[in-house]
Amino acid sequence: MSFQPVLVSNGIAGWRFLQRTYDSQLQSFSKSAARNREVDYFTEKISTVKSAEDLVSDRRLLQVALGAFGLQDDINNTYFVRKILEDGTTSPDALANKLSDKRYREFSKAFGLGPGEIRTTGLATFMEDIVARHEAASFEAAIGTQDESLRIALYAQHELKALAEDRSGENAKWFSLMGVPPLRQMMETALGLPSGLGRIDIDQQLEIFKEKLQALTGSDSISQFTDPETVEKVTIAYLARAQINSQVIGTSAAQNALTLLGAAFR
């Protein structure tokens, strides 16, 4: 039987427990037989990959490669994934550079299979990083089967920091954040914004995000997320609101059910 993460609660209480037990739980998760088979196969075979076609034609390799970047849902979109890899990231016209979700650029760049790029599939250190990312992402996915909000909170811990450390300008960082679904969902919830915000002008969205983050943390800068305490502050706000929202939805569903039952017995 595969290892299942242990969660004692949802919301902030569940997050505190997960923070305390993260290292030991991840270690146990990574030692499971299924994980070991995935890692062993990837480590043994990835150096034989010389092209995008080689990678997408081996589902077991592609599963680890995509999973490392949280893109496992694209496992069946082989033409799309192949195009992302073949185009690389050096040209402005490359498909990965046209997508708002920066994870595709990171994925393509990590393997260096595009024109003018250095192929990394034969470099052990680079592929060890892919394995480590895949292990962490797989653990987050396992958490998500029990509590999606905790999965997003875990993902944000490393991705907000990475985005904050990026050398691009503040607005570019914001647009990157808005283009990554888990980060956008977290930020919208933490700041009390409606999910329909994405339907208005992108520059208006930017101003609203900045204004609300300023009110919460005292700064509208993405660069502030190099500070773990700031990341934690936004995480707690997100989990608190997510828990409230789920309770409201649950209450509304129960009320609807009672209304229907009452109508049925009149």
C-alpha positions in Angstrom: 0.0 0.0 0.0 1.4 3.4 -1.0 2.2 6.0 1.7 -0.6 8.5 2.4 0.2 11.9 3.9 -1.3 12.5 7.4 -3.5 15.5 7.9 -5.1 16.1 11.3 -7.3 19.0 10.2 -7.9 21.6 7.5 -7.3 25.3 7.6 -4.7 26.9 9.8 -4.5 24.0 12.3 -3.9 21.6 9.5 -1.2 23.8 8.1 0.7 24.1 11.4 0.7 20.3 11.8 1.9 19.9 8.2 4.7 22.4 8.7 5.9 20.5 11.8 5.8 17.1 10.1 6.7 18.0 6.5 10.3 16.7 6.4 9.5 13.4 8.0 6.3 12.9 5.9 8.1 13.8 2.6 10.9 11.4 3.5 8.4 8.5 4.1 6.5 9.4 1.0 9.7 9.4 -1.1 10.7 6.0 0.2 7.6 4.2 -1.0 8.0 1.5 -3.6 6.1 3.3 -6.3 8.2 6.4 -5.9 11.4 4.4 -6.0 10.4 2.7 -9.2 9.6 6.1 -10.8 12.9 7.6 -9.7 15.0 4.6 -10.7 13.5 4.4 -14.2 13.9 8.2 -14.7 17.5 8.2 -13.5 18.4 5.2 -15.7 16.7 6.3 -18.9 16.8 10.1 -19.0 20.3 10.3 -20.3 19.2 8.5 -23.5 16.8 11.4 -24.4 18.3 13.4 -27.2 15.2 15.1 -28.6 11.7 16.3 -27.6 10.3 13.3 -29.5 12.4 10.9 -27.3 10.9 12.4 -24.1 7.2 12.6 -25.1 7.3 9.1 -26.5 8.3 7.6 -23.1 5.3 8.1 -20.9 7.1 7.1 -17.7 9.9 9.7 -18.3 7.4 12.4 -19.3 5.3 11.8 -16.2 8.3 12.7 -14.0 9.4 15.5 -16.2 6.0 17.2 -16.3 5.3 16.4 -12.6 8.4 18.3 -11.5 6.7 21.5 -12.8 3.2 20.8 -11.7 2.2 20.1 -15.3 1.2 16.4 -14.9 -2.3 17.1 -16.3 -0.7 17.6 -19.7 0.5 14.0 -19.8 -1.9 13.2 -22.7 -1.3 16.5 -24.6 1.8 15.1 -26.3 1.8 17.3 -29.4 1.5 20.4 -27.2 4.3 19.3 -24.9 6.5 18.3 -27.8 6.0 21.8 -29.3 7.0 23.4 -26.0 10.2 21.4 -25.8 11.1 21.7 -29.5 10.6 25.5 -29.6 12.8 26.0 -26.5 12.9 29.4 -24.9 15.6 31.4 -26.7 13.2 32.9 -29.3 10.5 35.4 -28.5 8.2 33.4 -30.8 8.7 30.1 -28.9 5.4 28.8 -27.7 6.5 28.7 -24.0 7.3 32.4 -24.2 3.8 33.2 -25.5 2.0 31.4 -22.6 1.1 33.3 -19.5 1.9 30.3 -17.3 5.6 30.5 -16.6 5.8 26.9 -15.7 6.0 25.9 -19.3 9.1 28.1 -19.9 10.7 26.6 -16.8 9.8 23.1 -18.1 11.2 23.7 -21.6 14.4 25.4 -20.3 15.1 22.6 -17.8 15.8 20.1 -20.6 17.4 22.3 -23.2 15.9 20.5 -26.2 15.2 23.6 -28.2 17.3 25.3 -30.9 20.6 26.8 -29.7 20.1 25.3 -26.2 22.4 23.0 -24.3 20.8 19.6 -23.7 20.7 18.8 -20.0 19.3 15.3 -20.1 22.8 13.8 -19.9 23.8 16.0 -16.9 23.3 14.1 -13.7 23.2 17.2 -11.4 20.4 18.8 -13.5 18.4 15.7 -13.6 18.8 15.1 -9.9 17.1 18.5 -9.4 14.2 17.4 -11.7 13.8 14.3 -9.5 13.8 16.3 -6.3 11.2 18.7 -7.8 9.1 15.8 -8.9 9.2 14.2 -5.4 8.1 17.5 -3.8 5.3 18.1 -6.4 4.1 14.5 -6.0 3.8 14.9 -2.3 1.9 18.2 -2.8 -0.4 16.4 -5.2 -1.0 13.6 -2.5 -1.8 16.4 0.0 -4.2 17.8 -2.6 -6.3 14.6 -2.7 -7.2 15.4 0.9 -7.1 19.2 1.0 -6.5 21.3 -2.1 -6.0 24.5 -0.1 -3.0 22.9 1.8 -1.6 21.7 -1.5 -1.7 25.3 -2.9 -0.2 26.6 0.3 2.8 24.2 0.0 3.3 25.1 -3.6 3.3 28.8 -2.9 6.1 28.5 -0.3 8.7 27.8 -2.9 7.1 29.5 -6.0 6.5 32.9 -4.3 10.1 32.9 -3.2 11.4 32.0 -6.6 9.2 34.6 -8.3 10.4 37.3 -5.8 14.0 36.4 -6.6 13.5 36.7 -10.4 15.3 39.6 -12.0 12.3 40.9 -14.0 10.5 44.1 -13.0 7.7 44.2 -10.5 4.9 44.4 -13.0 6.4 41.5 -14.9 6.5 39.4 -11.7 2.8 40.3 -11.0 1.8 39.2 -14.5 3.7 36.0 -14.0 1.9 35.4 -10.8 -1.5 36.1 -12.4 -0.6 33.6 -15.1 0.0 30.6 -12.8 -3.4 29.2 -11.7 -2.4 28.0 -8.2 -0.6 31.2 -7.3 -3.5 33.3 -8.7 -6.1 31.3 -6.8 -4.1 31.7 -3.6 -3.7 35.4 -4.0 -7.3 36.1 -5.0 -8.5 34.2 -2.0 -6.0 35.7 0.5 -6.9 39.2 -0.6 -10.6 38.6 -0.7 -11.0 39.1 -4.4 -13.7 37.5 -6.6 -12.7 34.6 -9.0 -14.3 36.6 -11.8 -11.6 39.3 -11.5 -9.8 37.8 -14.5 -12.6 39.0 -16.9 -11.6 42.7 -16.5 -8.7 44.5 -18.2 -5.4 43.0 -17.2 -3.9 46.4 -16.1 -7.0 47.0 -13.9 -6.4 43.6 -12.3 -2.8 44.5 -11.6 -3.8 47.7 -9.8 -6.4 45.8 -7.7 -4.0 43.1 -6.7 -1.4 45.7 -5.7 -3.8 47.7 -3.7 -5.1 44.7 -1.8 -1.6 43.3 -1.1 -0.5 46.7 0.1 -3.4 46.7 2.6 -2.5 43.2 3.9 1.3 43.4 4.1 2.2 47.0 3.8 3.8 46.6 0.4 2.5 45.9 -3.1 5.8 44.4 -4.2 6.3 40.7 -5.2 9.9 41.1 -4.1 8.8 41.1 -0.5 8.2 37.4 -0.7 11.9 36.7 -0.2 10.9 37.2 3.5 9.4 33.9 4.8 7.4 35.8 7.4 5.6 37.7 4.6 4.9 34.5 2.7 3.5 33.0 5.9 1.3 36.0 6.5 -0.3 35.7 3.1 -0.5 31.9 3.5 -2.5 32.3 6.8 -4.8 34.8 5.2 -5.4 32.4 2.3 -6.1 29.4 4.5 -8.4 31.3 6.8 -10.5 32.6 3.9 -10.4 29.3 2.1 -11.8 27.6 5.2 -14.5 30.2 5.7 -15.5 29.9 2.0 -15.7 26.1 2.2 -17.9 26.4 5.3 -20.2 28.9 3.6 -20.5 26.6 0.6 -21.2 23.6 2.8 -23.8 25.5 4.8 -25.5 26.8 1.6 -25.6 23.2 0.2 -27.2 21.9 3.5 -29.7 24.8 3.5 -30.7 24.0 -0.1 -31.1 20.3 0.8 -33.3 21.2 3.7 -35.4 23.5 1.6 -35.9 20.8 -1.0 -36.9 18.2 1.7 -39.3 20.7 3.3 -40.9 21.3 -0.1 -41.2 17.6 -0.7 -43.2 17.0 2.5 -45.6 19.9 2.2 
